[in-house]
């Protein structure tokens, strides 16, 4: 009897082991739709997809191994039941039939899983091969683009070396370098777009509609980029030029440090504008490129011309020898501006091929005007565009000293003559009567 109790206990334990429902585990997991691997970013999506379907297959195989284990347990239970039946002939016959039914049902399920496993495995292998081919194609395409980009970089690097050797002027080299960099990046973007956009015409259509909306919302940006193209290819302003910009009623004079796609950066210098109006200098001023269309921008050093006209006016009294004063002023300005006069003459000769020049007189010019307090002697001369104040200061002192040495020249200042009318006094008596 003890052996019978032991066998019944083992049979109960085995029944509890395979009592878990198995209908859900014999159905293979559904396979999700294959991802489209059309660009390098989809490579990681494809790899993750392969890992997932393999993980699902491994889970399904795990269920199959568990079912096999259950069938093994059922067979052991059937053997134990036969042993019990030999010991006790009154053992429940229905219990044995239930075991055999379960065993048959589980074996049928295992047979179904075997067939499903073969189909499921072949599907996974086909999908994995297909996705791997797409990933491999993207890797080869990425390598091709990488090699192409490297070749483009190398060619533009050689172009930069050639430009550096050809252009000795730093300003021209700077602008050429900027243009080369822009062309380089633009070509790389075009290469990438044409490699990863399947329907280019469709993309161009969408881009056209998108650009229209963006152009309205970002009008100033697009105008600045257009202004940059006008500045760079038009050649009106270069890095290193001295310019004056009128913005919101204020004038700023400085040297162009950089011309980017959106703005110009200038360094404000100490000029007559700084002294007379701003009372500030040394600031970094950012000028949007779209100002080239709407604001007044004056270039003091356009092209080869590096000199400008500057003027000094000194007023002498009406009774001064103003002709002599004009002669003295002219001699002094001619003396100090001679070097700039010769340079300007050569520069203007070079500009004749680009512009129509009417007046090419570069000698100092002296004018006289009647003002409230005397005759104004205006002296105009050519000077370095970057150092106008230095020569102005020197010439001003020289003219004042020369005028002070002359007896018939007096520098005028605000004066006022007062004329007093005196009345003739008459005696209180008649002088005729006295006679």
C-alpha positions in Angstrom: 0.0 0.0 0.0 2.9 2.4 0.7 4.2 1.9 -2.9 0.7 2.7 -4.2 0.5 6.0 -2.2 3.9 7.0 -3.5 2.9 6.4 -7.1 -0.4 8.3 -6.6 1.5 11.3 -5.2 3.9 11.3 -8.2 1.0 11.1 -10.6 -0.7 14.1 -8.9 2.5 16.1 -9.2 2.9 15.3 -12.8 -0.7 16.3 -13.5 -0.1 19.7 -11.9 3.0 20.2 -14.0 1.2 20.0 -17.4 -2.1 21.5 -16.3 -1.1 24.9 -17.9 -3.1 25.6 -21.1 -1.0 25.1 -24.2 -3.3 26.3 -27.0 -1.8 29.9 -26.9 1.8 28.7 -27.2 1.4 26.6 -30.3 0.5 29.6 -32.5 3.6 31.3 -33.9 3.9 35.1 -33.1 2.8 37.4 -35.8 5.5 39.0 -37.9 5.4 42.8 -38.2 5.8 44.6 -41.6 9.3 44.9 -42.8 10.8 48.3 -42.4 11.9 50.3 -45.4 15.7 50.7 -45.3 16.1 53.7 -47.6 18.7 55.8 -45.8 21.6 55.3 -43.3 19.3 56.0 -40.3 17.1 53.1 -41.3 20.0 50.7 -40.9 19.6 50.7 -37.1 15.8 50.2 -37.6 16.5 47.1 -39.8 19.0 45.7 -37.3 16.5 46.1 -34.4 13.8 44.5 -36.5 16.0 41.4 -37.2 16.8 41.1 -33.5 13.1 41.3 -32.6 11.9 38.6 -35.0 14.7 36.3 -33.9 13.8 36.9 -30.3 10.1 36.0 -31.1 11.3 32.8 -32.8 13.5 31.9 -29.8 10.5 32.5 -27.6 8.4 30.2 -29.8 11.1 27.5 -29.7 11.1 27.8 -25.9 7.4 27.1 -25.8 8.0 24.0 -28.0 10.6 22.7 -25.6 8.2 23.2 -22.7 5.5 21.3 -24.6 8.0 18.5 -25.3 8.8 18.5 -21.6 5.1 18.2 -20.8 4.7 15.2 -23.1 7.6 13.5 -21.4 5.9 14.1 -18.0 2.7 12.7 -19.4 4.4 9.6 -20.6 6.0 9.1 -17.1 2.5 9.6 -15.6 1.1 6.9 -17.9 3.8 4.5 -16.8 3.1 5.3 -13.1 -0.6 4.7 -13.7 0.1 1.3 -15.3 2.2 0.4 -12.2 -0.6 1.5 -9.9 -3.1 -0.6 -12.0 -0.9 -3.7 -11.5 -1.0 -3.1 -7.7 -4.6 -2.1 -7.4 -7.0 -3.6 -10.0 -9.7 -1.3 -8.8 -7.9 1.8 -10.0 -10.1 4.3 -11.9 -10.1 3.3 -15.6 -11.3 6.8 -16.7 -8.2 8.4 -15.2 -6.0 6.3 -17.4 -8.1 7.2 -20.4 -7.8 10.9 -19.6 -4.0 10.6 -19.4 -3.9 8.9 -22.8 -6.2 11.5 -24.3 -4.0 14.4 -23.0 -0.9 12.6 -24.2 -2.4 12.2 -27.7 -3.6 15.9 -27.7 -0.2 17.2 -26.6 1.6 15.0 -29.2 -0.7 16.4 -31.9 0.0 19.9 -30.7 3.7 19.2 -30.8 3.4 17.8 -34.3 1.6 21.0 -35.3 4.3 23.1 -33.7 6.9 21.2 -35.7 5.2 22.0 -38.9 4.6 25.6 -37.9 8.3 25.9 -36.8 9.6 24.9 -40.2 7.3 27.5 -42.0 8.0 30.2 -39.4 11.7 29.6 -39.6 11.8 29.8 -43.4 9.8 33.1 -43.3 12.1 34.6 -40.8 15.2 33.5 -42.8 13.7 35.0 -46.0 12.9 38.3 -44.2 16.3 38.4 -42.6 18.0 37.9 -45.9 15.9 40.6 -47.5 16.5 43.1 -44.7 20.2 42.3 -44.6 20.4 43.0 -48.4 18.8 46.4 -47.9 21.2 47.2 -45.0 24.1 46.0 -47.0 23.0 48.2 -50.0 22.7 51.2 -47.7 26.2 50.6 -46.2 27.7 50.4 -49.7 25.8 53.5 -50.7 27.0 55.3 -47.6 30.6 54.2 -48.3 30.2 55.4 -51.9 28.9 58.8 -50.7 31.7 59.0 -48.1 34.3 58.4 -50.8 32.7 60.9 -53.1 32.5 63.5 -50.4 36.2 62.8 -49.5 37.1 63.4 -53.2 35.1 66.6 -53.3 36.9 67.8 -50.1 40.3 66.9 -51.6 39.6 68.7 -54.8 38.4 71.8 -53.0 41.5 71.6 -50.8 43.7 71.6 -53.9 41.6 74.6 -55.2 42.2 76.5 -51.9 46.0 75.9 -52.2 45.9 77.2 -55.8 43.9 80.2 -54.8 46.2 80.9 -51.9 49.2 80.8 -54.3 47.5 82.9 -56.9 45.9 85.6 -54.7 48.5 87.6 -52.8 46.0 90.1 -51.5 44.5 88.9 -48.2 41.1 90.4 -49.0 40.7 88.7 -52.3 41.9 85.4 -50.8 39.4 85.7 -47.9 36.5 86.2 -50.3 37.6 83.5 -52.6 38.0 81.1 -49.6 34.5 82.0 -48.5 33.1 81.2 -52.0 35.0 77.9 -52.2 33.6 76.8 -48.8 30.1 77.7 -49.8 30.4 75.8 -53.1 31.9 72.8 -51.3 29.1 72.5 -48.8 26.4 73.2 -51.4 27.8 70.4 -53.7 27.9 67.9 -50.8 24.3 68.7 -49.9 23.3 68.2 -53.6 25.1 64.8 -53.7 23.4 63.6 -50.5 20.0 64.8 -51.7 20.2 63.2 -55.1 21.3 59.9 -53.5 18.6 59.6 -51.0 15.6 61.2 -52.7 13.8 58.7 -54.9 11.5 61.2 -56.7 13.5 64.3 -57.2 10.8 66.1 -59.2 8.3 65.5 -56.4 10.8 66.8 -53.9 11.4 69.9 -56.0 7.6 70.5 -56.2 7.2 70.2 -52.4 10.3 72.3 -51.8 8.8 75.0 -54.1 5.6 75.2 -52.1 7.5 75.1 -48.8 9.9 77.8 -49.9 7.0 80.1 -50.7 5.7 79.8 -47.2 9.1 80.0 -45.6 10.0 83.0 -47.8 7.1 85.0 -46.4 7.8 84.0 -42.8 11.6 84.5 -43.1 11.7 87.4 -45.6 14.5 89.2 -43.9 16.7 86.0 -43.8 16.2 85.3 -47.5 16.8 89.0 -48.4 20.0 88.8 -46.3 21.2 85.7 -48.2 20.3 87.4 -51.5 22.2 90.5 -50.3 25.2 88.3 -49.5 25.1 87.0 -53.1 25.0 90.6 -54.4 27.8 91.7 -52.2 30.1 88.7 -52.9 29.5 88.4 -56.6 28.9 92.0 -57.3 32.1 93.0 -55.6 30.7 96.3 -54.1 32.0 95.5 -50.6 35.0 93.4 -49.6 36.5 92.4 -46.3 38.8 95.2 -45.1 36.9 98.0 -46.8 36.0 101.0 -44.8 32.3 101.7 -45.1 29.7 104.1 -43.6 26.2 102.8 -42.9 23.1 104.9 -42.1 20.8 103.1 -39.7 17.8 104.6 -37.9 19.1 108.1 -38.2 22.6 107.3 -37.0 25.9 106.9 -39.0 28.5 104.2 -38.3 31.9 104.2 -39.9 34.2 101.2 -39.6 36.2 98.5 -41.3 34.5 95.3 -42.6 35.8 92.3 -40.6 33.6 89.6 -42.0 30.9 89.0 -44.5 28.7 86.0 -43.6 25.6 84.8 -45.4 23.4 86.9 -43.1 25.3 89.9 -42.0 28.4 92.1 -42.2 30.6 92.6 -39.2 32.4 96.0 -39.0 34.8 97.4 -36.4 34.0 101.0 -35.6 37.0 103.3 -35.8 37.7 106.8 -34.5 36.5 109.0 -37.4 35.0 112.5 -37.8 31.6 110.8 -37.5 32.6 109.4 -34.1 33.8 112.8 -32.9 30.9 114.9 -34.2 27.9 112.6 -33.6 28.4 109.2 -31.9 31.0 110.1 -29.3 31.7 106.3 -29.3 34.2 104.1 -31.2 35.6 100.6 -31.1 32.2 98.9 -31.1 31.5 95.8 -33.2 28.6 96.7 -35.5 26.5 94.0 -37.2 24.9 95.0 -40.4 22.2 92.7 -42.0 23.0 92.0 -45.6 19.5 93.1 -46.7 20.5 96.7 -45.9 22.3 96.7 -49.2 18.9 97.1 -50.8 17.3 99.6 -48.4 19.9 101.6 -46.6 22.7 104.0 -47.5 26.0 102.2 -47.5 29.0 104.2 -48.6 32.3 102.5 -49.4 35.4 104.6 -48.8 37.8 102.1 -50.2 36.0 100.4 -53.1 38.1 98.4 -55.6 41.7 99.8 -55.8 40.7 103.3 -54.6 42.0 103.7 -51.0 41.9 107.5 -50.7 39.1 110.0 -50.1 38.6 113.7 -50.3 38.6 115.5 -46.9 38.0 119.2 -46.3 39.0 121.9 -43.8 37.3 125.3 -43.6 38.8 128.3 -41.9 37.0 131.7 -41.9 39.0 134.9 -42.2 37.6 138.4 -41.7 36.2 140.5 -44.5 39.1 142.9 -44.5 41.7 140.1 -44.7 43.6 139.3 -48.0 41.5 136.3 -48.8 43.3 135.6 -52.1 46.5 135.3 -50.2 44.8 133.1 -47.6 43.6 130.8 -50.4 47.1 130.5 -51.9 48.7 129.7 -48.5 46.0 127.0 -47.9 46.5 125.5 -51.3 50.3 125.3 -50.8 50.0 123.6 -47.5 47.4 121.0 -48.6 49.5 120.3 -51.7 52.6 119.7 -49.6 51.0 117.2 -47.2 48.7 115.4 -49.7 51.2 115.0 -52.6 51.8 111.3 -51.9 48.1 110.6 -51.8 47.5 112.7 -55.0 50.0 110.6 -56.9 48.5 107.3 -55.6 44.9 108.4 -56.5 45.9 109.4 -60.0 47.2 105.8 -60.6 44.2 104.2 -59.0 41.8 106.3 -61.1 43.6 105.3 -64.3 42.9 101.6 -63.4 39.3 102.3 -62.7 38.7 103.8 -66.2 38.3 100.2 -67.5 35.4 99.6 -65.2 33.7 102.9 -64.7 33.0 106.1 -66.7 35.0 108.8 -65.0 34.3 112.5 -65.9 36.4 114.5 -63.4 39.7 112.9 -62.6 41.4 116.0 -61.1 43.3 115.0 -58.0 45.0 118.3 -57.1 43.9 120.1 -53.9 40.9 122.3 -54.4 40.4 125.7 -52.6 37.1 127.5 -52.5 35.9 130.7 -50.8 32.5 131.5 -49.6 30.9 134.5 -47.9 29.7 133.6 -44.5 28.1 135.6 -41.6 31.4 136.5 -39.9 33.8 136.6 -42.9 35.1 134.7 -45.9 35.3 130.9 -45.4 38.4 129.3 -47.0 37.6 125.6 -47.8 40.5 123.4 -48.6 39.9 120.0 -50.1 42.6 117.4 -50.5 43.1 113.6 -50.9 44.1 111.6 -47.9 44.2 107.9 -46.8 40.7 106.7 -46.1 41.9 104.9 -42.9 43.7 108.0 -41.4 41.8 111.1 -42.4 41.9 112.6 -38.9 45.7 112.5 -38.7 46.3 114.5 -41.8 43.4 116.8 -41.0 44.9 117.6 -37.7 48.3 118.3 -39.2 47.0 120.5 -42.1 44.7 122.5 -39.7 47.5 123.5 -37.4 49.8 124.4 -40.3 47.2 126.7 -41.9 46.4 128.4 -38.6 50.1 129.1 -37.9 50.6 130.4 -41.5 47.6 132.7 -41.2 48.8 134.1 -37.9 52.1 135.0 -39.3 50.5 137.3 -41.9 49.6 140.9 -41.0 46.9 141.1 -43.6 45.1 137.9 -42.7 43.0 137.6 -39.5 41.1 134.5 -38.5 37.5 135.4 -37.9 35.3 134.4 -35.1 31.8 135.5 -34.1 32.0 139.3 -33.5 29.6 142.2 -33.5 30.3 145.9 -34.1 28.4 148.4 -32.0 27.7 151.8 -33.6 26.7 154.6 -31.1 25.0 157.7 -32.5 26.1 160.9 -30.6 23.6 163.9 -30.6 25.1 167.5 -31.0 24.6 169.7 -27.8 23.3 173.3 -28.3 24.0 176.1 -25.8 21.0 177.5 -23.7 21.5 181.0 -25.1 21.6 182.7 -28.5 25.3 183.4 -29.5 24.1 186.1 -32.0 22.7 188.3 -29.3 26.0 188.3 -27.5 27.8 189.4 -30.5 
